[in-house]
Structure formats: C-alpha cells, structure tokens
Amino acid sequence: MEVIDTNQEKWNRPNNIPEFKVDPILVLVFSFLTCGLYLIYWNIKVAEVINAVAEREVISTPLAVFSGCCMPVHVYFYYLIGKDGLPKVYQQTGELQKDQSTLLLVLGFFFPIAAAMIVQGDINRLYK
C-alpha cells in the first residue's frame, strides 16, 4: 500500500503555481537580519510565482537577481510587479482589479521592504 503525503501534492494547485507563502513580517525580519540578501532570494521566488500566474515571463530571473543589487532596476522590478503581475494575481483570486504600479514604484524607491511586504501579502492570497 502506498502512503501519499498530502502536504506535498502539487497537482491540485492552479496552473502549477509554485508555493511561496511567507508572512510579510518575516520578509521584514529576514531582510534586516541578512542585510538585504534575503530580498535577492525573495525577488527570485516572487518572479517565479508571478510568471506562473501570468502564464508568461513577466520578470526574468536575471532581472530579479540584478534588482537586488541596483536601485533603478529594483524600482523597475516593483513597477513590473504592480503593472503586469499583481493584476493577474487579483484575477486568479477573484479580487477587485487595481493598478498598484505607482504605489509600488514610490515605495520601491524609498521603502523597498514595505513594497515587498505588500507584494507578499497579495501573493499569499493565492494559497488560501
């Protein structure tokens, strides 16, 4: 008899969206503890989720890695998430369509960790 671990089931997630559910407060804590290195990892994982939800490449992996090191690219990363990525997340979760690009652009310039927390909160709604 075969024992199936239900926690590892991947077939029942829509569009094979990779699971990346992290509490937004932990994004803040890990970013401070690692002096921002966690945000590079976070950028890569969020790019994977956004690309899976959009069913196309919205954010490439090199852009996600480079955005952790360069401020103008980092701002552009959040603009792409707000303009092309999050509307697909809202459509997938059945929420009201809204354009977060300006908010994430401004927060990405002044408070990138706050922008990351907002994006993570929206992504977490995919897994409810």
Buried (B, 14 or more C-beta within 10 A) or exposed (E): EEEEEEEEEEEEEEEEBEEBEBEBEEBBEBBEEEEBEBBBBBBBBBBBBBBBBBEEEBBEEEBBBBBBEEEEBBBBBBBBBBBBBBBBBBEBBEEEEEEBBEBBBEBBBEEBBBBBBBBBBBBBBBEE
